[in-house]
Amino acid sequence: MGCSGCSNGKTENGLPRGCKNNGACQTGSCDKLSVFNYLANMEETVGYTVSEFVEVRFKNTRKQFFKQENLRLVEGDVVAVEASPGHDVGTVSLSGDLVLLQMRKRNVDSATSDFKKIYRKATTSDIETWQQAVELEKKTKTRARIIARELGLNMKISDVEYQADMSKAVFYYTSEDRVDFRDLIRKYAEEFKVRIEMKQIGARQEAARVGGIGTCGRELCCSTWLTDFRTVSTSAARYQQLSLNPQKLAGQCGKLKCCLNYELDSYLDALKDFPNQKSKLETEKGTAFAQKVDIFKGVMWFTLRDDPSNFIEVPVERVKEILKMNKEGKKAPILVEKEYVAAPVVKHDYENVVGQDDLTRFDRPKGQGGQKKKKGSGNKRRNNRNRNRNKPQGNKPNDAN
């Protein structure tokens, strides 16, 4: 039952789409919010409160902590929980000591927070109603988009989530401007006969729900494991010496890629050993300006004022040494003992490598390598034709004399 709420949908045979176990894994391990309980085989260390709280997952994108009473639940159990209004059905994703650690990480106080209750383990009728609600979501989303377009609203319905008892539907949408929902909610209530709740999400959350393949060739991080969306600025690309190309730096959501922050801390730590990139070096040949930095090689590239096209590779230790000399009022005789000289570009001629004629030889006019006609070939054929025409015809055997 771990795949019943999978957001990837189902095939015509009723099996989860993209699941290699055909829905028989019972763990929901293909879901985005799955958690590996590394404390499952260890003794309880927190105390009697371990069995009071569990973590429940809903439709692969939402989690919530619940308080259980007189129930011993394990991962993978389908439970009916308290909702507002009615009840909802979800899958237990975590239990034991790790639940309290997750609550502490999300600043949820087990003593003062208002937890909703778990009614029971889901019965057969609860699961059947839940599956019917999941099947309605795709049709409802298509119809909801048509209604929003007819009303001329500048918004996009990205996803729809029905409550398990089919008493409420949550419509997730994205919009850059403020949207007036009065007519829209009235139309939705008349069309779908349920309680309507509108919830705005960002572009990153929408990409997480839709899913896709990134430029790295793997599934999007936001649709597999990433749940904490942090701000990504262009300075992250500058620190990593990346070209500010929006087509390469933007993800499927249209925002800067979240992976730009993954290695940013390592680059910032490495740049602490480098001098300021705006620093100038005073030499006897003139002033040198910093152009770029190679963090992995530990070098900086400088150009002289009189020769801006010549890039000189200078180690970081040498740069610090020259800066120290400049503070003392001295000028360095040279930047480095051996300047970097760009290797000359060798232009290879790949035409007529094996002595063959090129394919455009017939396009050139006569006298420039084009094919020439044989001299007198046309006149020879014409003379032979005239000679055959003027040749006297002999008597045929059956001619009458």
Sequence and secondary structure as in RCSB ss.txt:
>XXXX:A:sequence
MGCSGCSNGKTENGLPRGCKNNGACQTGSCDKLSVFNYLANMEETVGYTVSEFVEVRFKNTRKQFFKQENLRLVE
GDVVAVEASPGHDVGTVSLSGDLVLLQMRKRNVDSATSDFKKIYRKATTSDIETWQQAVELEKKTKTRARIIARE
LGLNMKISDVEYQADMSKAVFYYTSEDRVDFRDLIRKYAEEFKVRIEMKQIGARQEAARVGGIGTCGRELCCSTW
LTDFRTVSTSAARYQQLSLNPQKLAGQCGKLKCCLNYELDSYLDALKDFPNQKSKLETEKGTAFAQKVDIFKGVM
WFTLRDDPSNFIEVPVERVKEILKMNKEGKKAPILVEKEYVAAPVVKHDYENVVGQDDLTRFDRPKGQGGQKKKK
GSGNKRRNNRNRNRNKPQGNKPNDAN
>XXXX:A:secstr
 TTTT TT B TTS BTT TTTT  SS TTSTT    TTTTS   S GGGGGEEEEEETTTEEEEEE SS    T
T EEEEE SSSEEEEEEEEESHHHHHHHHHTT  TTTS  EEEEEE  HHHHHHHHHHHHHHHHHHHHHHHHHHH
TT S EEEEEEE TTSSEEEEEEE SS    HHHHHHHHHHH SEEEEEE  HHHHHHHH  B TTSSB GGGTT
        HHHHHHTT    HHHHB TTSSB GGGGTTHHHHHHHHTTS  TT EEEETTEEEEEEEEETTTTEE
EEEESS TT  EEEEHHHHHHHHHHHHTT  BS S SS            TTTTS   TTTTTS TTTT     T
THHHHHHHHHHHHHHS     TT   
